[in-house]
Amino acid sequence: MCSGAITVEELLLCLKRIKKSITFWTQQLGRKGYMQFVVPQLASNAYLLQEAGKLMPHQ
């Protein structure tokens, strides 16, 4: 069973990747570029995110 915990190093890598993505999409599409990219990505997975939330214990 996965505890969901990650290391500080993993968290930093994730944040660096997000920052790089923000820079890329801002350069490609302008000031709101990252949001134009990420919102459809999240919306297309909204059901899966909702279902995952039901499976994870609330703290």
C-alpha positions in Angstrom: 0.0 0.0 0.0 1.4 3.4 -1.0 1.6 5.9 1.9 1.7 8.8 -0.6 4.8 10.3 1.1 7.6 11.5 -1.1 11.1 12.7 -0.2 12.2 16.3 -0.2 14.3 15.6 -3.2 11.4 14.2 -5.2 9.3 17.3 -4.2 12.0 19.6 -5.4 12.3 17.7 -8.7 8.5 18.0 -9.2 8.6 21.8 -8.5 11.5 22.3 -10.9 9.7 20.4 -13.6 6.5 22.5 -13.1 8.6 25.7 -13.2 10.2 24.6 -16.4 6.8 23.8 -17.9 5.5 27.2 -16.8 8.4 28.9 -18.5 7.9 26.9 -21.7 4.2 27.4 -22.1 4.5 31.1 -21.2 7.0 31.5 -24.0 4.8 29.5 -26.4 1.4 31.1 -25.6 2.0 34.3 -23.7 1.3 35.4 -20.2 -1.6 32.9 -19.6 0.1 30.1 -21.6 0.6 27.7 -18.8 -3.0 28.0 -17.6 -4.2 27.5 -21.2 -2.1 24.3 -21.2 -2.8 22.9 -17.8 -6.6 23.6 -17.3 -7.6 21.2 -20.2 -5.2 18.6 -18.9 -6.7 18.7 -15.4 -10.3 18.9 -16.8 -9.7 15.8 -18.9 -8.6 13.9 -15.8 -11.1 15.4 -13.4 -13.1 12.2 -13.0 -9.9 10.2 -12.3 -8.8 12.8 -9.8 -12.2 12.6 -8.1 -12.2 8.8 -7.9 -8.6 8.8 -6.6 -9.8 11.2 -3.8 -12.5 8.7 -2.8 -9.9 6.0 -2.5 -7.4 7.9 -0.4 -8.1 8.2 3.3 -8.8 11.7 4.5 -6.6 13.1 7.3 
